[in-house]
Amino acid sequence: MKLPFWIAKRIAFSKNSSFSAFIIKVAVLAIALSLGVMIVSNSIINGFKKEIEEKVFGFWGHIRISSFEDKYAYDNSSPVSVRQDFYPNLPQMDDEVASIQVFATKPAILMTGEQIEGIVLKGIGTDVDWSFFRQYLVEGTTFMPSDTSASNDMLISTYTAKRLGLKVDDKVLVYFVQQQSRYRKLRVAGIYNTGLVDYDAQFALIDIAHIRKLNNWKNDEVGGFSVWLKSIHHLEEANQRIYHQYIGSELNANTIRDILPNIFDWLALQQTNERIITILMIFVAVINIISALLILILERTNMIGILKALGANNWFIRKIFLSQAAYIILTGLFWGNVVALAICYLQQHFHWLKLPEESYYISIVPIEIDYFTLVLLNVGVFVVAIISLILPTIIVSNIRPIEAIRFE
């Protein structure tokens, strides 16, 4: 072992009761807390992003294909034929597209006795995949639309059920908003709760055949198509491919991020907060380690003088303190990782930390550990701290041996 590293190891964690020993412990604690906060905040933000995106995409799909008139509308007034080259599958995009499903939307009013509730009905067809809603089903079951006759079943949210006092198997009058007032009596087949209060309060699911008949559409006409991808990492590229290669000029394709920007802007704001926290925590860690190193240099001034008198050059001595600082940083990083990962794993398994679902769309604090980011944080903190310590060690160059040996 080289001499500077050996000396640094001997003095870095000495068990004496000097003031510098206390400062070293404070520096280790500061680095551990800073890294721990960065890891936990990153895991929580990743968890929020994943959970909420999965809910939004599960509800709407990743890409929506419809007429230009219905780009953002919740009332599909311009029908689209199902006889499309891209439906029911996209052969050249099998490695990207999971499924394509038809849909149509129409505003309505639900009425039970004296209670009424405005709602948007989302019509679904025989190609529906219930896997998303089944995991959020609170009561009852899903239903299967039919090609021969319209199903009179519907799926409503817990929000709507509570507002109207409805239970599974209850009948509800559904009045449709159009020039000639029409209504249907539908049965509540199931009640779901996704936690997305804004959507749960607005939408219910019915057979698309009802909307076709009310809008005087043909049996092969729908409001549009929802496309689910296998991965969202190339969402924009997939949307552009679908738009330019498959749907032509009569239809439009938009990602759900473009159609519903508010919730994704909110998620982006959380990531901005995370970056601010990371910068502040790195700043705190660097300030603490610089302060600790300066105190160590001042307390070891006598040793510096002796080493210089014995012929040690400035770089030799600077390596001692840089090595000592590295020991401190690595110890802080170790305990920061241990504590942060322990908190994350405990939250993942026991769900101790709760959230108001009406405000955050989820009932527990979500955790998603990104191990690549975890490594980057560790390396980043270490590199930034070491670089920041080069300047304080320059003080060693200005210490004269005679004055240093006499220093008390």
C-alpha positions in Angstrom: 0.0 0.0 0.0 1.3 3.4 -0.9 2.4 5.6 2.0 -0.1 8.5 1.5 -3.1 6.0 1.5 -1.7 4.2 4.5 -1.4 7.4 6.5 -4.9 8.5 5.4 -6.3 5.2 6.5 -4.7 5.5 9.9 -6.0 8.9 10.7 -9.3 8.9 8.8 -11.3 7.0 11.5 -9.1 7.4 14.5 -10.9 6.8 17.7 -9.6 9.8 19.5 -12.0 12.3 21.0 -10.7 15.3 19.0 -13.0 17.9 17.4 -12.0 16.6 14.0 -13.4 13.2 14.8 -16.7 14.7 15.6 -16.6 16.7 12.3 -15.8 13.6 10.4 -18.9 11.9 11.8 -21.0 14.9 10.9 -19.6 14.9 7.3 -20.4 11.1 7.0 -23.9 11.7 8.3 -24.4 14.7 5.9 -23.3 12.6 2.9 -25.4 9.6 4.0 -28.5 11.8 4.5 -28.0 13.7 1.2 -27.6 10.6 -0.8 -30.5 8.9 1.0 -32.8 11.8 0.3 -31.8 11.7 -3.4 -32.4 8.0 -3.7 -35.8 8.0 -1.9 -37.1 11.1 -3.8 -36.0 9.6 -7.1 -37.7 6.3 -6.3 -40.9 8.0 -5.2 -41.1 10.2 -8.3 -40.4 7.2 -10.5 -43.2 5.3 -8.6 -45.6 8.2 -9.1 -44.8 8.5 -12.8 -45.1 4.7 -13.4 -48.4 4.2 -11.4 -50.2 7.2 -12.8 -49.1 6.7 -16.4 -50.2 3.1 -16.2 -53.6 4.2 -15.0 -54.0 6.9 -17.7 -52.7 4.6 -20.5 -54.8 1.7 -19.2 -57.9 3.8 -19.3 -57.3 5.4 -22.7 -54.5 3.5 -24.5 -51.3 5.1 -25.7 -52.4 6.4 -29.0 -55.8 7.5 -30.2 -56.9 7.4 -33.8 -60.0 9.4 -34.7 -61.3 11.9 -37.2 -59.8 15.4 -37.1 -63.1 16.9 -35.7 -63.0 14.6 -32.7 -59.4 15.1 -31.7 -60.1 16.3 -28.1 -63.9 15.8 -27.9 -65.8 13.6 -25.5 -68.7 13.4 -27.9 -67.8 11.6 -31.1 -69.9 13.3 -33.8 -67.8 12.1 -36.8 -67.8 8.3 -37.1 -64.9 6.3 -38.5 -65.2 3.0 -40.5 -63.7 -0.1 -38.9 -62.6 -1.2 -42.4 -59.1 0.1 -42.1 -55.8 -1.4 -43.1 -54.5 -1.1 -39.5 -57.5 -2.8 -37.9 -57.6 -5.3 -36.2 -53.8 -5.4 -36.2 -50.7 -3.7 -37.5 -48.6 -6.6 -39.0 -45.4 -4.6 -39.4 -45.6 -3.3 -35.8 -46.3 -6.5 -34.0 -43.2 -6.0 -31.9 -44.5 -2.6 -30.8 -48.3 -2.8 -30.7 -50.1 -4.9 -28.0 -53.7 -4.3 -29.1 -56.1 -2.1 -30.9 -59.7 -1.5 -29.7 -62.6 0.5 -30.9 -64.4 3.1 -28.8 -67.0 5.8 -29.0 -68.0 8.4 -26.4 -71.3 10.2 -25.8 -72.5 12.6 -23.0 -75.4 11.4 -20.9 -77.3 11.9 -17.7 -77.8 9.1 -15.1 -81.0 9.3 -13.1 -82.1 7.3 -10.1 -85.2 8.7 -8.4 -84.4 12.3 -7.6 -80.7 11.9 -8.1 -79.1 12.9 -11.4 -75.4 12.8 -12.5 -73.8 14.1 -15.7 -71.4 11.6 -17.2 -69.6 10.6 -20.4 -70.3 7.1 -21.6 -67.5 5.3 -23.3 -68.7 2.6 -25.7 -66.6 -0.5 -26.1 -66.8 -3.3 -28.6 -66.2 -7.1 -28.8 -62.4 -6.5 -29.0 -62.3 -5.1 -25.5 -59.5 -6.2 -23.2 -60.7 -6.0 -19.6 -57.4 -6.7 -17.9 -56.9 -3.1 -16.8 -60.4 -2.7 -15.3 -60.4 -6.1 -13.7 -57.6 -5.1 -11.4 -59.5 -2.1 -10.2 -62.9 -3.8 -10.0 -64.5 -3.3 -6.5 -67.8 -5.1 -7.0 -69.5 -7.1 -9.6 -68.1 -8.2 -12.9 -67.3 -6.9 -16.3 -69.6 -7.5 -19.3 -69.1 -8.6 -22.9 -70.5 -6.6 -25.8 -72.3 -8.7 -28.5 -72.3 -8.5 -32.3 -75.9 -9.5 -32.4 -77.6 -7.4 -29.8 -76.6 -4.6 -27.5 -75.7 -5.5 -23.9 -77.7 -3.6 -21.3 -74.9 -3.8 -18.8 -72.6 -1.0 -17.7 -69.6 -0.4 -15.6 -69.6 2.7 -13.3 -67.0 4.1 -10.8 -67.3 4.1 -7.0 -67.6 7.9 -7.2 -70.7 7.6 -9.4 -72.1 4.8 -7.4 -71.9 6.7 -4.1 -73.3 9.9 -5.7 -76.4 8.0 -7.0 -76.6 5.4 -4.3 -76.2 2.5 -6.8 -75.1 -1.1 -6.2 -74.4 -4.0 -8.5 -77.5 -5.2 -10.3 -79.3 -1.9 -9.8 -81.1 -0.4 -12.8 -80.4 3.2 -13.9 -82.1 5.4 -16.5 -79.6 6.9 -18.9 -80.7 10.0 -20.8 -78.7 11.0 -23.8 -77.9 14.6 -24.6 -79.1 15.2 -28.2 -81.9 17.0 -30.1 -84.4 14.3 -29.7 -84.3 13.2 -26.0 -83.8 9.4 -25.7 -83.0 7.1 -22.8 -82.0 3.6 -22.0 -82.5 1.5 -18.8 -79.1 -0.2 -18.0 -78.0 -2.6 -15.3 -74.9 -1.9 -13.2 -72.8 -5.0 -13.8 -69.7 -3.8 -11.9 -68.2 -0.9 -10.0 -64.5 0.1 -10.4 -62.2 2.5 -8.7 -58.9 3.4 -10.6 -58.1 6.3 -8.2 -58.0 8.8 -11.0 -60.8 10.8 -9.5 -61.2 13.1 -12.5 -61.8 10.2 -14.8 -63.8 8.1 -12.4 -66.2 11.0 -11.8 -66.7 11.5 -15.6 -66.8 8.1 -17.3 -68.8 4.9 -17.4 -68.5 2.0 -19.8 -71.3 0.6 -22.0 -71.7 -1.4 -25.1 -70.8 0.6 -28.2 -73.9 -0.6 -30.0 -76.0 1.8 -27.9 -74.0 4.8 -29.1 -74.1 3.5 -32.7 -77.9 3.3 -32.6 -78.4 6.7 -30.9 -76.1 8.4 -33.4 -77.6 6.6 -36.4 -74.3 5.0 -37.3 -73.8 1.9 -39.4 -72.7 -1.3 -37.7 -69.2 -0.9 -39.0 -68.8 2.7 -37.7 -67.1 3.7 -34.4 -65.8 6.9 -32.8 -62.2 5.9 -33.1 -59.4 3.4 -32.2 -57.3 3.1 -29.0 -53.9 1.7 -29.6 -51.9 0.1 -26.7 -48.2 -0.3 -27.1 -45.9 -2.9 -25.5 -43.5 -0.2 -24.4 -43.9 3.6 -24.1 -40.2 4.3 -24.5 -40.7 5.1 -28.2 -44.3 6.5 -28.0 -43.8 9.5 -30.2 -41.9 7.5 -32.9 -44.7 4.8 -32.9 -47.3 7.5 -33.2 -45.5 9.1 -36.2 -45.2 5.7 -37.9 -48.9 5.0 -37.5 -49.8 8.4 -38.7 -47.6 8.5 -41.8 -47.7 4.8 -42.8 -51.1 3.5 -42.0 -54.0 6.0 -41.4 -53.7 8.3 -44.4 -54.9 11.9 -44.6 -58.5 11.3 -43.5 -57.8 10.4 -39.9 -55.6 11.8 -37.1 -53.3 10.0 -34.6 -52.4 11.6 -31.3 -50.7 10.3 -28.2 -52.6 10.5 -24.9 -49.9 12.8 -23.6 -51.0 15.3 -26.3 -54.7 14.8 -25.7 -54.5 14.9 -21.9 -51.5 17.2 -21.2 -52.5 18.4 -17.7 -51.7 15.2 -15.8 -48.4 14.7 -17.7 -47.4 18.3 -17.1 -48.0 17.7 -13.4 -45.8 14.6 -13.5 -43.1 16.7 -15.3 -43.3 19.2 -12.5 -42.6 16.5 -10.0 -39.5 15.5 -11.9 -38.4 19.2 -11.8 -38.8 19.2 -8.0 -36.7 16.0 -7.9 -33.9 17.7 -9.8 -34.0 20.7 -7.5 -33.8 18.4 -4.4 -30.8 16.5 -6.0 -28.9 19.7 -6.6 -29.6 21.0 -3.1 -28.5 17.7 -1.5 -25.3 17.5 -3.5 -24.6 21.1 -2.5 -25.1 20.2 1.2 -22.9 17.2 0.9 -20.1 19.1 -0.8 -20.2 22.0 1.8 -20.0 19.5 4.7 -17.1 17.5 3.3 -15.2 20.7 2.4 -15.7 22.0 5.9 -14.6 18.7 7.4 -11.4 18.6 5.2 -10.5 22.2 6.2 -10.8 21.3 9.8 -8.7 18.2 9.3 -6.0 20.2 7.6 -5.9 22.8 10.3 -5.8 20.1 13.1 -3.0 18.2 11.3 -0.9 21.3 10.6 1.8 20.0 12.9 1.9 16.7 11.0 2.1 18.5 7.7 5.1 20.5 9.0 6.9 17.3 10.1 6.2 15.6 6.8 7.5 18.6 4.8 10.6 18.7 7.0 11.2 15.0 6.2 11.1 15.8 2.5 7.4 15.2 1.6 6.2 17.4 -1.3 2.9 19.2 -1.4 1.2 16.6 -3.7 2.2 13.8 -1.3 0.5 15.5 1.5 -2.5 16.5 -0.6 -3.0 12.9 -1.5 -3.2 12.0 2.2 -6.1 14.4 2.7 -7.8 13.5 -0.5 -7.6 9.8 0.4 -9.0 10.6 3.9 -11.8 12.5 2.3 -12.5 9.6 -0.1 -12.8 7.3 2.9 -15.3 9.7 4.5 -17.3 10.0 1.3 -17.4 6.3 0.6 -18.5 5.6 4.2 -21.3 8.2 3.8 -22.3 6.7 0.4 -22.4 3.2 1.9 -24.7 4.1 4.8 -26.8 6.4 2.6 -27.5 3.5 0.2 -28.2 1.1 3.1 -30.7 3.3 4.8 -32.4 4.6 1.6 -32.8 1.1 0.1 -34.1 -0.2 3.4 -36.8 2.5 3.5 -37.7 1.8 -0.1 -38.0 -1.9 0.3 -40.0 -1.6 3.5 -42.5 0.8 1.8 -42.8 -1.5 -1.2 -43.7 -4.5 1.0 -45.6 -2.9 4.0 -47.1 0.3 2.4 -46.8 2.2 5.7 -46.9 5.7 4.0 -50.4 6.5 2.8 -51.7 9.3 0.6 -55.1 11.0 0.0 -56.2 9.3 -3.2 -58.4 12.2 -4.3 -55.4 14.5 -4.4 -52.6 12.2 -5.7 -54.6 9.5 -7.7 -53.0 6.8 -5.6 -53.6 5.6 -2.0 -50.0 4.7 -1.0 -46.6 6.2 -1.6 -45.3 4.3 -4.7 -41.7 3.2 -5.0 -39.9 2.3 -8.2 -36.1 1.9 -7.8 -34.1 2.7 -10.9 -30.8 1.0 -10.3 -29.1 2.8 -13.2 -30.0 6.2 -11.6 -28.9 4.8 -8.3 -25.4 4.1 -9.6 -25.3 7.5 -11.3 -26.2 9.3 -8.1 -23.4 7.4 -6.2 -20.8 8.1 -8.8 -22.0 11.7 -9.3 -21.8 12.5 -5.6 -18.4 10.9 -5.3 -16.9 12.7 -8.3 -18.4 16.1 -7.5 -17.2 15.9 -3.9 -13.6 14.8 -4.8 -13.3 17.5 -7.5 -14.6 20.1 -5.0 -11.9 19.0 -2.5 -9.0 19.8 -4.8 -9.1 23.5 -4.0 -9.1 23.2 -0.2 -6.0 21.0 -0.3 -4.1 23.8 -2.0 -3.8 25.3 1.5 -1.2 22.6 2.1 1.1 24.3 -0.4 1.1 27.5 1.7 2.1 25.8 4.9 5.7 26.4 5.9 7.4 23.5 7.8 8.9 25.7 10.7 5.6 27.5 11.3 3.6 24.3 11.0 5.8 22.4 13.5 5.3 25.2 16.1 1.6 25.3 15.3 -0.7 24.4 18.2 
